[in-house]
Amino acid sequence: MTDELRVHLHYTMRGSYPLRLVDVLFCTEQAYFVEYDYLTPVDLLFGSPDQRAAAFASQVVEEGVPAALETAEAVERQPYDALDGVDIHSGGRVGRPKITARPRTGSTTTVRVHGQFDAEPFTQALQSTVDGHDVTVRRRDGIGF
C-alpha cells in the first residue's frame, strides 16, 4: 500500500523563538509534521509567513509529498499504528485552533493553525483517514492548554 496524502493541514506554527512554519500531511499510513521555515519578528512584521506557507503548499500539490519532505528543515513522522489519538481544539474566541498528536509512547506534537481552518470538515476527513487504525480523533472547544 502506498502512503498517499489524504488531508493537508496548511500553515501552522510551533515553537517560541524562532517560530517554525509547519504543515501537517496526514497520509494513508502516517502523519508527517513538516517544518519548512523559521520565522523572526521581521518576517512576522512584513507578512512573509503567508507567502512561505503558500509556496510550500504549492510544492506539495505540484511536486508531491516526497519532494516536499526532501526540502524540509525537519520532518517528524507519526505512524498511525503508534498514535493513540489526535485532539482538535477550536481555539475558542481568542485563540487559534490547536492540533495535538498523542503517540502511545513519547512526547506529544502540537501545532497552532494560522491559516484558514474549519474544524468540522477537518475532523471528518481526519476520522476517515485514520479509519482502520486504533486512533481516536477528538474535537474540543477552547484554547487547549
VMD Tcl script that builds the backbone (N, CA, C; Angstrom):
set m [mol new atoms 435]
animate dup $m
set s [atomselect $m all]
$s set {name element resname resid chain x y z} {
  {N N MET 1 A 0.853 -1.183 0.000}
  {CA C MET 1 A 0.000 0.000 0.000}
  {C C MET 1 A 0.896 1.244 0.000}
  {N N THR 2 A 0.564 2.206 -0.828}
  {CA C THR 2 A 1.336 3.451 -0.858}
  {C C THR 2 A 0.793 4.420 0.189}
  {N N ASP 3 A 1.661 5.286 0.644}
  {CA C ASP 3 A 1.294 6.256 1.668}
  {C C ASP 3 A 0.869 7.549 0.975}
  {N N GLU 4 A -0.391 7.625 0.576}
  {CA C GLU 4 A -0.907 8.756 -0.189}
  {C C GLU 4 A -1.450 9.850 0.720}
  {N N LEU 5 A -1.320 11.077 0.278}
  {CA C LEU 5 A -1.829 12.229 1.017}
  {C C LEU 5 A -3.354 12.213 1.036}
  {N N ARG 6 A -3.930 12.343 2.226}
  {CA C ARG 6 A -5.387 12.387 2.395}
  {C C ARG 6 A -5.855 13.746 2.908}
  {N N VAL 7 A -5.130 14.314 3.893}
  {CA C VAL 7 A -5.515 15.597 4.488}
  {C C VAL 7 A -4.254 16.442 4.645}
  {N N HIS 8 A -4.318 17.665 4.157}
  {CA C HIS 8 A -3.173 18.587 4.265}
  {C C HIS 8 A -3.593 19.739 5.174}
  {N N LEU 9 A -3.045 19.770 6.383}
  {CA C LEU 9 A -3.284 20.876 7.310}
  {C C LEU 9 A -2.208 21.915 7.035}
  {N N HIS 10 A -2.630 23.001 6.475}
  {CA C HIS 10 A -1.740 24.007 5.906}
  {C C HIS 10 A -1.551 25.185 6.853}
  {N N TYR 11 A -0.326 25.697 6.901}
  {CA C TYR 11 A 0.019 26.953 7.567}
  {C C TYR 11 A -0.228 26.904 9.070}
  {N N THR 12 A 0.559 26.069 9.728}
  {CA C THR 12 A 0.539 26.030 11.184}
  {C C THR 12 A 1.919 26.453 11.684}
  {N N MET 13 A 1.998 26.721 12.977}
  {CA C MET 13 A 3.272 27.106 13.586}
  {C C MET 13 A 3.442 26.387 14.915}
  {N N ARG 14 A 4.705 26.263 15.302}
  {CA C ARG 14 A 5.016 25.745 16.630}
  {C C ARG 14 A 6.315 26.373 17.108}
  {N N GLY 15 A 6.562 26.219 18.410}
  {CA C GLY 15 A 7.777 26.769 18.996}
  {C C GLY 15 A 7.548 28.140 19.574}
  {N N SER 16 A 8.620 28.720 20.066}
  {CA C SER 16 A 8.544 30.078 20.591}
  {C C SER 16 A 9.420 30.964 19.726}
  {N N TYR 17 A 10.690 31.105 20.047}
  {CA C TYR 17 A 11.551 31.899 19.182}
  {C C TYR 17 A 12.720 31.039 18.746}
  {N N PRO 18 A 12.949 30.887 17.490}
  {CA C PRO 18 A 12.098 31.396 16.419}
  {C C PRO 18 A 10.895 30.473 16.192}
  {N N LEU 19 A 9.793 31.053 15.778}
  {CA C LEU 19 A 8.630 30.260 15.401}
  {C C LEU 19 A 8.998 29.416 14.181}
  {N N ARG 20 A 8.363 28.265 14.066}
  {CA C ARG 20 A 8.628 27.397 12.925}
  {C C ARG 20 A 7.330 27.170 12.154}
  {N N LEU 21 A 7.414 27.341 10.842}
  {CA C LEU 21 A 6.275 27.049 9.970}
  {C C LEU 21 A 6.200 25.540 9.764}
  {N N VAL 22 A 5.005 24.992 9.938}
  {CA C VAL 22 A 4.803 23.551 9.848}
  {C C VAL 22 A 3.521 23.284 9.069}
  {N N ASP 23 A 3.573 22.348 8.143}
  {CA C ASP 23 A 2.364 21.793 7.550}
  {C C ASP 23 A 2.267 20.355 8.028}
  {N N VAL 24 A 1.058 19.883 8.250}
  {CA C VAL 24 A 0.857 18.508 8.683}
  {C C VAL 24 A 0.197 17.759 7.530}
  {N N LEU 25 A 0.865 16.712 7.093}
  {CA C LEU 25 A 0.386 15.904 5.980}
  {C C LEU 25 A -0.098 14.572 6.534}
  {N N PHE 26 A -1.410 14.385 6.551}
  {CA C PHE 26 A -1.993 13.138 7.011}
  {C C PHE 26 A -2.150 12.232 5.798}
  {N N CYS 27 A -1.317 11.213 5.746}
  {CA C CYS 27 A -1.342 10.274 4.625}
  {C C CYS 27 A -2.061 9.002 5.051}
  {N N THR 28 A -2.073 7.994 4.199}
  {CA C THR 28 A -2.843 6.788 4.498}
  {C C THR 28 A -2.280 5.996 5.672}
  {N N GLU 29 A -0.961 6.036 5.902}
  {CA C GLU 29 A -0.350 5.219 6.949}
  {C C GLU 29 A 0.263 6.006 8.100}
  {N N GLN 30 A 0.510 7.308 7.902}
  {CA C GLN 30 A 1.149 8.101 8.942}
  {C C GLN 30 A 0.950 9.584 8.687}
  {N N ALA 31 A 1.210 10.352 9.737}
  {CA C ALA 31 A 1.175 11.811 9.627}
  {C C ALA 31 A 2.608 12.326 9.617}
  {N N TYR 32 A 2.845 13.343 8.807}
  {CA C TYR 32 A 4.148 13.997 8.739}
  {C C TYR 32 A 3.984 15.431 9.232}
  {N N PHE 33 A 4.744 15.806 10.242}
  {CA C PHE 33 A 4.805 17.192 10.692}
  {C C PHE 33 A 6.050 17.767 10.021}
  {N N VAL 34 A 5.831 18.618 9.031}
  {CA C VAL 34 A 6.911 19.071 8.163}
  {C C VAL 34 A 7.260 20.523 8.477}
  {N N GLU 35 A 8.422 20.733 9.094}
  {CA C GLU 35 A 8.922 22.090 9.339}
  {C C GLU 35 A 9.661 22.538 8.092}
  {N N TYR 36 A 9.245 23.664 7.552}
  {CA C TYR 36 A 9.891 24.110 6.321}
  {C C TYR 36 A 10.454 25.515 6.385}
  {N N ASP 37 A 10.307 26.204 7.503}
  {CA C ASP 37 A 10.917 27.530 7.607}
  {C C ASP 37 A 10.888 28.006 9.052}
  {N N TYR 38 A 11.803 28.922 9.350}
  {CA C TYR 38 A 11.869 29.581 10.649}
  {C C TYR 38 A 11.479 31.035 10.468}
  {N N LEU 39 A 10.840 31.607 11.478}
  {CA C LEU 39 A 10.359 32.981 11.377}
  {C C LEU 39 A 10.961 33.851 12.471}
  {N N THR 40 A 11.357 35.033 12.074}
  {CA C THR 40 A 11.856 36.033 13.011}
  {C C THR 40 A 10.789 37.113 13.161}
  {N N PRO 41 A 10.928 38.006 14.128}
  {CA C PRO 41 A 9.964 39.107 14.250}
  {C C PRO 41 A 9.863 39.949 12.969}
  {N N VAL 42 A 10.968 40.124 12.252}
  {CA C VAL 42 A 10.931 40.882 10.992}
  {C C VAL 42 A 10.053 40.170 9.969}
  {N N ASP 43 A 10.169 38.832 9.883}
  {CA C ASP 43 A 9.317 38.061 8.972}
  {C C ASP 43 A 7.843 38.277 9.306}
  {N N LEU 44 A 7.527 38.241 10.591}
  {CA C LEU 44 A 6.137 38.416 11.015}
  {C C LEU 44 A 5.630 39.821 10.705}
  {N N LEU 45 A 6.495 40.796 10.877}
  {CA C LEU 45 A 6.127 42.184 10.617}
  {C C LEU 45 A 5.775 42.420 9.150}
  {N N PHE 46 A 6.518 41.807 8.243}
  {CA C PHE 46 A 6.311 42.035 6.815}
  {C C PHE 46 A 5.426 40.993 6.141}
  {N N GLY 47 A 4.845 40.099 6.905}
  {CA C GLY 47 A 3.868 39.167 6.351}
  {C C GLY 47 A 4.433 38.050 5.502}
  {N N SER 48 A 5.714 37.768 5.605}
  {CA C SER 48 A 6.283 36.712 4.774}
  {C C SER 48 A 5.818 35.296 5.138}
  {N N PRO 49 A 5.297 35.031 6.350}
  {CA C PRO 49 A 4.811 33.675 6.616}
  {C C PRO 49 A 3.715 33.244 5.640}
  {N N ASP 50 A 2.811 34.156 5.282}
  {CA C ASP 50 A 1.746 33.823 4.326}
  {C C ASP 50 A 2.332 33.362 3.006}
  {N N GLN 51 A 3.325 34.087 2.519}
  {CA C GLN 51 A 3.945 33.760 1.237}
  {C C GLN 51 A 4.691 32.440 1.305}
  {N N ARG 52 A 5.422 32.218 2.381}
  {CA C ARG 52 A 6.181 30.972 2.530}
  {C C ARG 52 A 5.252 29.764 2.655}
  {N N ALA 53 A 4.168 29.942 3.406}
  {CA C ALA 53 A 3.206 28.850 3.560}
  {C C ALA 53 A 2.550 28.519 2.223}
  {N N ALA 54 A 2.190 29.538 1.456}
  {CA C ALA 54 A 1.577 29.312 0.143}
  {C C ALA 54 A 2.547 28.603 -0.795}
  {N N ALA 55 A 3.823 28.980 -0.750}
  {CA C ALA 55 A 4.827 28.351 -1.613}
  {C C ALA 55 A 5.003 26.869 -1.256}
  {N N PHE 56 A 5.001 26.560 0.042}
  {CA C PHE 56 A 5.157 25.160 0.436}
  {C C PHE 56 A 3.930 24.342 0.023}
  {N N ALA 57 A 2.739 24.894 0.218}
  {CA C ALA 57 A 1.515 24.187 -0.178}
  {C C ALA 57 A 1.521 23.920 -1.677}
  {N N SER 58 A 1.977 24.879 -2.459}
  {CA C SER 58 A 2.078 24.686 -3.917}
  {C C SER 58 A 3.050 23.567 -4.248}
  {N N GLN 59 A 4.154 23.519 -3.520}
  {CA C GLN 59 A 5.137 22.458 -3.765}
  {C C GLN 59 A 4.525 21.082 -3.490}
  {N N VAL 60 A 3.764 20.959 -2.415}
  {CA C VAL 60 A 3.131 19.678 -2.094}
  {C C VAL 60 A 2.196 19.269 -3.227}
  {N N VAL 61 A 1.400 20.217 -3.728}
  {CA C VAL 61 A 0.440 19.920 -4.782}
  {C C VAL 61 A 1.139 19.595 -6.109}
  {N N GLU 62 A 2.111 20.414 -6.477}
  {CA C GLU 62 A 2.742 20.279 -7.790}
  {C C GLU 62 A 3.790 19.179 -7.865}
  {N N GLU 63 A 4.571 18.997 -6.786}
  {CA C GLU 63 A 5.685 18.051 -6.834}
  {C C GLU 63 A 5.451 16.792 -6.006}
  {N N GLY 64 A 4.460 16.816 -5.125}
  {CA C GLY 64 A 4.143 15.651 -4.319}
  {C C GLY 64 A 4.798 15.660 -2.951}
  {N N VAL 65 A 4.327 14.754 -2.114}
  {CA C VAL 65 A 4.807 14.663 -0.735}
  {C C VAL 65 A 6.302 14.341 -0.664}
  {N N PRO 66 A 6.806 13.358 -1.409}
  {CA C PRO 66 A 8.244 13.048 -1.283}
  {C C PRO 66 A 9.150 14.249 -1.571}
  {N N ALA 67 A 8.843 15.021 -2.577}
  {CA C ALA 67 A 9.657 16.200 -2.903}
  {C C ALA 67 A 9.580 17.241 -1.784}
  {N N ALA 68 A 8.394 17.424 -1.226}
  {CA C ALA 68 A 8.230 18.384 -0.133}
  {C C ALA 68 A 9.017 17.940 1.099}
  {N N LEU 69 A 9.020 16.649 1.387}
  {CA C LEU 69 A 9.759 16.144 2.534}
  {C C LEU 69 A 11.263 16.335 2.356}
  {N N GLU 70 A 11.741 16.192 1.145}
  {CA C GLU 70 A 13.172 16.362 0.864}
  {C C GLU 70 A 13.654 17.785 1.122}
  {N N THR 71 A 12.802 18.767 0.882}
  {CA C THR 71 A 13.213 20.164 1.028}
  {C C THR 71 A 12.956 20.713 2.433}
  {N N ALA 72 A 12.372 19.920 3.299}
  {CA C ALA 72 A 12.002 20.381 4.642}
  {C C ALA 72 A 13.221 20.589 5.526}
  {N N GLU 73 A 13.081 21.499 6.487}
  {CA C GLU 73 A 14.105 21.691 7.517}
  {C C GLU 73 A 14.141 20.477 8.450}
  {N N ALA 74 A 12.952 19.970 8.788}
  {CA C ALA 74 A 12.836 18.804 9.675}
  {C C ALA 74 A 11.494 18.125 9.407}
  {N N VAL 75 A 11.460 16.806 9.591}
  {CA C VAL 75 A 10.226 16.040 9.404}
  {C C VAL 75 A 10.066 15.109 10.598}
  {N N GLU 76 A 8.898 15.186 11.219}
  {CA C GLU 76 A 8.553 14.256 12.296}
  {C C GLU 76 A 7.466 13.339 11.776}
  {N N ARG 77 A 7.703 12.046 11.847}
  {CA C ARG 77 A 6.732 11.058 11.372}
  {C C ARG 77 A 5.963 10.491 12.564}
  {N N GLN 78 A 4.653 10.388 12.419}
  {CA C GLN 78 A 3.801 9.790 13.443}
  {C C GLN 78 A 3.004 8.672 12.779}
  {N N PRO 79 A 3.528 7.435 12.751}
  {CA C PRO 79 A 2.765 6.322 12.174}
  {C C PRO 79 A 1.477 6.092 12.969}
  {N N TYR 80 A 0.384 5.845 12.273}
  {CA C TYR 80 A -0.897 5.660 12.946}
  {C C TYR 80 A -0.876 4.460 13.881}
  {N N ASP 81 A -0.071 3.434 13.579}
  {CA C ASP 81 A -0.001 2.268 14.449}
  {C C ASP 81 A 0.600 2.603 15.807}
  {N N ALA 82 A 1.342 3.714 15.902}
  {CA C ALA 82 A 1.962 4.126 17.164}
  {C C ALA 82 A 1.259 5.334 17.784}
  {N N LEU 83 A 0.188 5.790 17.149}
  {CA C LEU 83 A -0.507 7.001 17.589}
  {C C LEU 83 A -1.754 6.631 18.385}
  {N N ASP 84 A -1.895 7.224 19.566}
  {CA C ASP 84 A -3.067 6.990 20.392}
  {C C ASP 84 A -4.245 7.845 19.929}
  {N N GLY 85 A -3.969 9.119 19.615}
  {CA C GLY 85 A -5.064 9.980 19.216}
  {C C GLY 85 A -4.604 11.334 18.723}
  {N N VAL 86 A -5.575 12.072 18.195}
  {CA C VAL 86 A -5.365 13.444 17.742}
  {C C VAL 86 A -6.465 14.296 18.360}
  {N N ASP 87 A -6.062 15.362 19.061}
  {CA C ASP 87 A -7.010 16.304 19.650}
  {C C ASP 87 A -7.070 17.550 18.779}
  {N N ILE 88 A -8.278 18.006 18.512}
  {CA C ILE 88 A -8.501 19.202 17.700}
  {C C ILE 88 A -9.212 20.215 18.581}
  {N N HIS 89 A -8.503 21.267 18.964}
  {CA C HIS 89 A -9.073 22.317 19.807}
  {C C HIS 89 A -9.504 23.479 18.926}
  {N N SER 90 A -10.677 24.004 19.194}
  {CA C SER 90 A -11.256 25.062 18.355}
  {C C SER 90 A -10.521 26.397 18.460}
  {N N GLY 91 A -9.871 26.644 19.588}
  {CA C GLY 91 A -9.216 27.932 19.802}
  {C C GLY 91 A -10.064 28.897 20.598}
  {N N GLY 92 A -11.336 28.609 20.724}
  {CA C GLY 92 A -12.226 29.499 21.463}
  {C C GLY 92 A -12.388 30.844 20.775}
  {N N ARG 93 A -12.761 31.844 21.548}
  {CA C ARG 93 A -12.998 33.179 20.991}
  {C C ARG 93 A -11.715 33.959 20.744}
  {N N VAL 94 A -10.670 33.656 21.496}
  {CA C VAL 94 A -9.455 34.479 21.413}
  {C C VAL 94 A -8.234 33.731 20.893}
  {N N GLY 95 A -8.264 32.433 20.885}
  {CA C GLY 95 A -7.084 31.671 20.497}
  {C C GLY 95 A -7.158 31.133 19.083}
  {N N ARG 96 A -6.093 30.533 18.665}
  {CA C ARG 96 A -6.038 29.867 17.361}
  {C C ARG 96 A -6.317 28.382 17.564}
  {N N PRO 97 A -6.875 27.743 16.565}
  {CA C PRO 97 A -7.075 26.295 16.676}
  {C C PRO 97 A -5.744 25.584 16.921}
  {N N LYS 98 A -5.813 24.495 17.651}
  {CA C LYS 98 A -4.616 23.733 18.016}
  {C C LYS 98 A -4.854 22.264 17.708}
  {N N ILE 99 A -3.839 21.627 17.126}
  {CA C ILE 99 A -3.894 20.209 16.821}
  {C C ILE 99 A -2.776 19.533 17.608}
  {N N THR 100 A -3.115 18.476 18.341}
  {CA C THR 100 A -2.134 17.735 19.118}
  {C C THR 100 A -2.195 16.259 18.755}
  {N N ALA 101 A -1.053 15.717 18.355}
  {CA C ALA 101 A -0.932 14.280 18.096}
  {C C ALA 101 A -0.357 13.635 19.347}
  {N N ARG 102 A -1.053 12.608 19.850}
  {CA C ARG 102 A -0.650 11.931 21.085}
  {C C ARG 102 A -0.196 10.497 20.771}
  {N N PRO 103 A 1.126 10.273 20.705}
  {CA C PRO 103 A 1.591 8.898 20.485}
  {C C PRO 103 A 1.386 8.046 21.727}
  {N N ARG 104 A 1.380 6.733 21.550}
  {CA C ARG 104 A 1.226 5.825 22.695}
  {C C ARG 104 A 2.412 5.945 23.659}
  {N N THR 105 A 3.600 6.181 23.111}
  {CA C THR 105 A 4.787 6.422 23.927}
  {C C THR 105 A 5.507 7.634 23.350}
  {N N GLY 106 A 6.175 8.375 24.201}
  {CA C GLY 106 A 6.913 9.542 23.726}
  {C C GLY 106 A 6.130 10.828 23.896}
  {N N SER 107 A 6.684 11.888 23.368}
  {CA C SER 107 A 6.130 13.232 23.534}
  {C C SER 107 A 5.038 13.538 22.514}
  {N N THR 108 A 4.102 14.377 22.940}
  {CA C THR 108 A 3.068 14.844 22.023}
  {C C THR 108 A 3.663 15.872 21.061}
  {N N THR 109 A 2.992 16.067 19.951}
  {CA C THR 109 A 3.374 17.079 18.974}
  {C C THR 109 A 2.187 18.012 18.792}
  {N N THR 110 A 2.427 19.311 18.950}
  {CA C THR 110 A 1.357 20.295 18.908}
  {C C THR 110 A 1.688 21.401 17.917}
  {N N VAL 111 A 0.674 21.812 17.157}
  {CA C VAL 111 A 0.799 22.961 16.259}
  {C C VAL 111 A -0.429 23.846 16.435}
  {N N ARG 112 A -0.254 25.140 16.188}
  {CA C ARG 112 A -1.362 26.100 16.164}
  {C C ARG 112 A -1.622 26.473 14.707}
  {N N VAL 113 A -2.889 26.486 14.334}
  {CA C VAL 113 A -3.266 26.767 12.951}
  {C C VAL 113 A -3.345 28.276 12.734}
  {N N HIS 114 A -2.654 28.768 11.731}
  {CA C HIS 114 A -2.671 30.195 11.396}
  {C C HIS 114 A -3.382 30.456 10.077}
  {N N GLY 115 A -3.655 29.424 9.307}
  {CA C GLY 115 A -4.361 29.572 8.039}
  {C C GLY 115 A -5.852 29.361 8.224}
  {N N GLN 116 A -6.554 29.301 7.108}
  {CA C GLN 116 A -7.995 29.030 7.127}
  {C C GLN 116 A -8.225 27.646 7.717}
  {N N PHE 117 A -9.250 27.531 8.579}
  {CA C PHE 117 A -9.498 26.256 9.235}
  {C C PHE 117 A -10.962 26.136 9.596}
  {N N ASP 118 A -11.568 25.036 9.212}
  {CA C ASP 118 A -12.937 24.707 9.584}
  {C C ASP 118 A -12.887 23.346 10.275}
  {N N ALA 119 A -13.114 23.337 11.575}
  {CA C ALA 119 A -12.911 22.144 12.388}
  {C C ALA 119 A -13.785 20.967 11.977}
  {N N GLU 120 A -15.026 21.215 11.606}
  {CA C GLU 120 A -15.936 20.105 11.304}
  {C C GLU 120 A -15.476 19.274 10.100}
  {N N PRO 121 A -15.261 19.880 8.928}
  {CA C PRO 121 A -14.795 19.046 7.806}
  {C C PRO 121 A -13.399 18.461 8.034}
  {N N PHE 122 A -12.542 19.202 8.752}
  {CA C PHE 122 A -11.213 18.667 9.048}
  {C C PHE 122 A -11.338 17.417 9.909}
  {N N THR 123 A -12.166 17.478 10.949}
  {CA C THR 123 A -12.358 16.333 11.840}
  {C C THR 123 A -12.902 15.141 11.071}
  {N N GLN 124 A -13.882 15.364 10.225}
  {CA C GLN 124 A -14.454 14.271 9.433}
  {C C GLN 124 A -13.428 13.649 8.496}
  {N N ALA 125 A -12.650 14.488 7.825}
  {CA C ALA 125 A -11.625 13.984 6.902}
  {C C ALA 125 A -10.552 13.205 7.657}
  {N N LEU 126 A -10.166 13.705 8.829}
  {CA C LEU 126 A -9.148 13.011 9.616}
  {C C LEU 126 A -9.668 11.670 10.139}
  {N N GLN 127 A -10.915 11.648 10.597}
  {CA C GLN 127 A -11.503 10.389 11.067}
  {C C GLN 127 A -11.542 9.361 9.933}
  {N N SER 128 A -11.882 9.808 8.743}
  {CA C SER 128 A -11.903 8.921 7.585}
  {C C SER 128 A -10.498 8.420 7.254}
  {N N THR 129 A -9.511 9.284 7.412}
  {CA C THR 129 A -8.123 8.926 7.099}
  {C C THR 129 A -7.589 7.859 8.043}
  {N N VAL 130 A -7.876 7.971 9.337}
  {CA C VAL 130 A -7.337 7.016 10.319}
  {C C VAL 130 A -8.263 5.827 10.544}
  {N N ASP 131 A -9.382 5.773 9.836}
  {CA C ASP 131 A -10.305 4.648 9.960}
  {C C ASP 131 A -9.542 3.347 9.672}
  {N N GLY 132 A -9.723 2.368 10.520}
  {CA C GLY 132 A -8.999 1.107 10.376}
  {C C GLY 132 A -7.757 1.038 11.256}
  {N N HIS 133 A -7.390 2.162 11.837}
  {CA C HIS 133 A -6.289 2.222 12.801}
  {C C HIS 133 A -6.904 2.521 14.167}
  {N N ASP 134 A -6.217 2.162 15.212}
  {CA C ASP 134 A -6.720 2.394 16.566}
  {C C ASP 134 A -6.313 3.797 17.038}
  {N N VAL 135 A -6.838 4.818 16.333}
  {CA C VAL 135 A -6.518 6.217 16.625}
  {C C VAL 135 A -7.815 6.945 16.942}
  {N N THR 136 A -7.843 7.627 18.076}
  {CA C THR 136 A -9.013 8.401 18.479}
  {C C THR 136 A -8.851 9.837 18.001}
  {N N VAL 137 A -9.874 10.371 17.346}
  {CA C VAL 137 A -9.887 11.770 16.925}
  {C C VAL 137 A -10.934 12.476 17.783}
  {N N ARG 138 A -10.488 13.456 18.576}
  {CA C ARG 138 A -11.401 14.167 19.478}
  {C C ARG 138 A -11.411 15.656 19.136}
  {N N ARG 139 A -12.605 16.193 19.059}
  {CA C ARG 139 A -12.773 17.630 18.851}
  {C C ARG 139 A -13.160 18.262 20.176}
  {N N ARG 140 A -12.466 19.350 20.524}
  {CA C ARG 140 A -12.705 20.007 21.823}
  {C C ARG 140 A -12.830 21.501 21.620}
  {N N ASP 141 A -13.608 22.132 22.487}
  {CA C ASP 141 A -13.732 23.581 22.473}
  {C C ASP 141 A -12.597 24.188 23.299}
  {N N GLY 142 A -12.286 25.438 22.995}
  {CA C GLY 142 A -11.321 26.176 23.794}
  {C C GLY 142 A -9.918 26.170 23.226}
  {N N ILE 143 A -9.036 26.805 23.992}
  {CA C ILE 143 A -7.662 27.038 23.561}
  {C C ILE 143 A -6.834 25.760 23.603}
  {N N GLY 144 A -7.034 24.920 24.585}
  {CA C GLY 144 A -6.310 23.672 24.677}
  {C C GLY 144 A -4.925 23.808 25.279}
  {N N PHE 145 A -4.884 24.174 26.544}
  {CA C PHE 145 A -3.582 24.299 27.224}
  {C C PHE 145 A -2.996 22.941 27.494}
}
mol reanalyze $m
mol bondsrecalc $m
mol representation Tube
mol addrep $m
